[in-house]
Amino acid sequence: MRKLLIALLILGTIIFTGCSQKSADHEAVKETPTSTTATDTKTDTDKTTTSDGKQLGYVKKLYEESGSKYISIQYVQWLSGEEAIKAIMEDDKCTREEAQSRYTNDHYIRYNDKEEKVKVSNDATYSIIITGVEATESNFDEVKKALEQTTQGFLCDVTIKDNEVTALKQKYQP
């Protein structure tokens, strides 16, 4: 019994001093602009976050200001495999073994530490997940209302053309 108690104390100490688990609302330790897509896990840190193309991020807010529509987005990287393990080690300053124990769901999301305001085209399309795992067509008002009911925001593929959002599609996150 005494050996079991000692083992539990040692294990508890290791857990509390190792990698810390991050909550869904955790903001990143380091800023990493990205242009990842749902199928491409490679990052492109040379592009600015508002460059044309499909980008991944948490859309925190959808709103109107001075007659124009905007999103507030926190860009993220969706990493898998060895790239994810290395990112966890960097972000949490932990060992490979600790990073591997934290690597779950076959992906790791690395957060940019700031939100950005991006203008939304008047012709933008919207798709969000109502039930299940597939996003269905929606509209500005429905997405705005749904976002008001969450603190984390929606993980979305955002398509940007000429510095305006032209499509916003919520991504299923296991």
C-alpha positions in Angstrom: 0.0 0.0 0.0 2.8 2.4 0.9 4.6 1.7 -2.5 1.3 2.4 -4.3 0.9 5.7 -2.5 4.5 6.7 -3.3 4.1 5.8 -6.9 0.9 7.9 -7.1 2.7 10.9 -5.6 5.5 10.6 -8.1 3.1 10.2 -11.0 1.1 13.2 -9.8 4.3 15.3 -9.6 5.3 14.3 -13.2 1.9 15.1 -14.6 1.8 18.6 -12.9 5.3 19.6 -14.0 5.1 18.2 -17.6 3.2 19.4 -20.6 0.1 21.4 -19.6 -3.1 20.6 -21.4 -4.7 23.6 -23.1 -8.3 24.4 -23.0 -10.3 25.1 -26.2 -10.1 28.8 -25.6 -6.3 28.8 -25.0 -4.4 31.5 -26.8 -1.1 30.5 -28.3 2.3 31.0 -26.9 3.6 32.2 -30.2 2.1 33.9 -33.3 2.2 31.8 -36.4 0.3 33.2 -39.4 -0.9 30.4 -41.7 -2.7 29.5 -44.8 -3.6 25.9 -44.0 -6.6 24.2 -45.5 -8.7 21.3 -44.3 -6.7 18.8 -46.5 -3.3 20.5 -46.5 -1.4 20.4 -43.2 1.6 22.3 -44.4 1.9 25.9 -43.4 3.0 29.0 -45.3 4.4 31.5 -42.9 5.6 33.8 -45.6 2.1 34.9 -46.6 0.2 37.5 -44.7 -2.9 36.3 -43.1 -5.2 38.3 -45.4 -3.6 37.0 -48.6 -5.9 35.4 -51.3 -6.7 31.8 -50.8 -8.3 29.4 -48.3 -7.2 29.9 -44.7 -8.1 28.2 -41.4 -9.1 30.0 -38.3 -11.5 30.4 -35.5 -14.2 33.0 -36.5 -15.0 34.7 -33.3 -17.4 37.3 -34.4 -19.4 38.4 -37.5 -20.6 42.0 -37.4 -21.5 45.1 -39.4 -19.6 48.4 -39.0 -20.1 51.6 -41.1 -22.3 49.7 -43.7 -19.7 46.9 -44.2 -19.6 43.3 -42.9 -16.5 42.0 -41.1 -15.3 38.9 -39.3 -13.0 38.7 -36.3 -10.7 35.7 -36.9 -7.9 34.0 -35.0 -5.8 32.1 -37.6 -4.6 28.7 -36.7 -2.5 25.9 -38.0 -3.9 22.4 -38.2 -1.0 20.1 -37.8 -0.6 16.3 -37.8 2.2 13.7 -37.5 5.7 14.7 -36.7 4.9 18.4 -37.4 2.3 18.3 -34.6 4.7 16.7 -32.2 7.4 19.3 -32.9 4.9 22.1 -32.5 3.7 20.8 -29.1 7.3 20.5 -27.9 7.9 24.2 -29.0 4.7 25.6 -27.6 4.7 23.7 -24.3 8.5 23.5 -23.9 8.2 19.8 -23.1 9.9 16.6 -24.0 9.0 14.4 -27.0 7.4 11.8 -24.7 5.2 14.4 -23.1 4.3 15.9 -26.5 3.4 12.4 -27.8 1.1 11.8 -24.8 -0.7 15.1 -25.5 -1.0 14.5 -29.2 -4.6 13.2 -29.5 -7.3 13.0 -32.2 -4.5 12.8 -34.9 -4.2 16.6 -35.0 -2.9 19.6 -33.1 -4.2 23.1 -33.5 -1.6 25.9 -33.0 -3.1 29.3 -32.3 -2.0 32.7 -33.5 -2.0 34.9 -30.5 -4.1 37.8 -32.0 -7.4 38.2 -33.7 -7.7 40.0 -37.0 -10.5 42.0 -38.6 -11.2 41.1 -42.2 -13.9 42.6 -44.5 -16.6 40.3 -45.8 -17.8 40.5 -49.4 -21.5 41.3 -49.9 -21.6 38.2 -52.0 -20.0 35.9 -49.5 -21.3 32.4 -48.9 -21.8 30.9 -45.5 -22.0 27.3 -44.3 -22.1 26.1 -40.7 -22.7 22.8 -39.0 -26.2 22.6 -37.5 -26.3 18.9 -36.8 -23.8 16.1 -37.6 -20.5 16.8 -39.3 -21.3 18.4 -42.6 -21.7 22.2 -43.0 -25.0 23.3 -44.6 -25.7 26.6 -46.4 -26.5 29.5 -44.2 -26.6 33.3 -44.2 -25.0 36.2 -42.5 -27.7 36.6 -39.8 -27.8 32.9 -38.9 -24.1 32.7 -38.6 -23.9 35.9 -36.5 -26.6 34.5 -34.2 -24.9 31.2 -33.8 -21.5 32.8 -33.1 -23.1 34.9 -30.3 -23.9 31.6 -28.5 -20.3 30.4 -28.3 -17.2 31.7 -26.6 -14.7 29.8 -28.7 -16.0 30.7 -32.1 -16.3 28.4 -35.1 -13.3 26.6 -36.7 -13.7 27.6 -40.4 -12.1 27.4 -43.8 -12.2 31.1 -44.9 -11.7 31.9 -48.6 -10.2 35.4 -49.2 -10.1 37.2 -52.5 -8.9 40.7 -53.0 -8.6 41.1 -49.2 -12.3 40.2 -48.6 -13.9 37.0 -47.3 -15.8 35.4 -50.1 -16.7 32.1 -48.4 -16.9 30.9 -44.8 -17.3 27.2 -44.2 -17.3 25.7 -40.7 -15.0 22.7 -40.3 -15.8 19.7 -38.3 -13.4 19.2 -35.4 -13.4 15.8 -33.8 
